[in-house]
Amino acid sequence: MTFSRRHFIKSGLATGLVAPFIQPAFAVPTSALFDCGVASGDPTYEAVILWTHTAQPVSIVWQVAEDLHFTRIVKQGRGDTVEASDCTFKVDVTGLTPGTVYYYRFIAGKEQSEPGRTKTLPQGSLDTLSIAVASCSNYPFGYFNAYHHIATDADIDYVVHLGDYIYEYGQDGWGDKEGQALNRRHQPANEIVSLADYRMRHRQYKTDNGSRLMHAAHPLIPTWDDHESANNPYMNGAQNHQPDEGSWAARRAASIQAYYEWMPVREPGNDADKAKLWRHFDFGHLATLTTLETRHTGRSLQIDYGEHLKQLNTEQSLRHFIETVLGDPGRTMISIAMEQFLETQLRDSVKQATWRLIGNQIPIARTHVPAVNDLALPASLAESDPVAAHFAYFIALGKLDLPIYLDTWDGYPVAREKFYQLCQSVNATDLIVLTGDSHAFWANQLFAGDGDPMGVELGTAGVTSPGDFESLGPQLATELDKRVSEHNREIRWTDCQHRGYVKVRVNTDNVNAQFVAVNNITSEHYQASILREYQITKQGNSLSMALV
Ligand SMILES: [Fe+2]
């Protein structure tokens, strides 16, 4: 990380805010009835989902207009909020014009929601497109200032959220120490398990001012990761699901029901399985975005180092672990149905669009642990601190050159190759993979196992969730970032010390990626800066990335 390269950009309070409908900083308009604001999402050429919630069941009118003052209303309708859907309300407004900004609002009697702004997907030729990529917004850890900053950027067309939009932990879990200090403790107090729990947690997250402003400002294209249900799920369970919490199937169904109620996502037609949350979005002839579902529909059980690490004391046992345990060809990440969908969408994308974006929850570049046994922990760090234990584990993995995490694509090397081969089969080797989950920024160049380039990966830090080694202090964390990037061929740069988002600006000739950090999440006063900026260009079917 090179602080001298930082360019300071708008702060949360000091400058005038760009979008005309955004109120002065943090002064979210309040309506006792529309208590969680408004949101829009899942745009198509001619439709968009509008969302709101009411404090009690009511009949409401929704309106879509061409102007903020609602003098040119183009669509309107009526509906009811009901307890059966937790008083959330969604409407799929159709018959809109492609690539057009609209304003929308909800009215019930004398109560009126704040206005929202949304945009349909463009059709045909398009010169430029701006996307904010976010993930890992953990309420007790701090204010969603990254969301606020996204809200103030009128250049952004769409927000892609790659998951961990909520976290499932209770007040005895991760982040509560910070939550107590900020009076942002999780509600309900328990780890969320039931439908009522998941609903209450979603509702709490929607009360953050930055969240409320971002949703009002831009349409959302979301997908979930693990914490929308429970940490590290796979097809038949989750690391953070215990037998005394009931059946995993019931818990997962509750989490998915609440997600569809509380997020501006389109309901799948024909009673389709709501777990199959893989989708495709066309941005004219400029770009396509295909989002993956890597949690509930195709993933095999994660391998846990704990069981294996102590036995990896010979070259033979290490090879067995890598080739036979991790490399078990039966271990999958995505379903066959998802593969077929991906193949169809990418084949069409190669024919029709200049750029191909993949919305991917978990890191895909090979990320092995470098040798770090010469590094000393800060004297101030207590031996009992969990970070000290994690660092000792890191040293052990570094001695064996093993992957950092096995919940990522690194834990599923055969599935990763299969994914790359599928992309190669339709000449989609120029992927721009957008990634969340890791709580660190990443600028990676991707290669398949045969050495052929597969494009780039742009990984976003958390909105608030901290990186693993942040508490080691900047000196050691910076050294770790440096060693990780030097040790791994695919990693150009990484930063585990900041919170923020990635702004991706897609142009006809290049793609620009800005890694935007916020300097504070413990109050709503912050500054944002660009930590790094890369320009991606295309040569034939492969991509290269240069520091700006
Ligand atoms: Fe996360």
Boltz pocket constraint, residues with backbone or C-beta under 6 A from the ligand:
constraints:
  - pocket:
      binder: B
      contacts: [[A, 135], [A, 136], [A, 163], [A, 164], [A, 227], [A, 437], [A, 438], [A, 439], [A, 462], [A, 465]]
      max_distance: 6.0
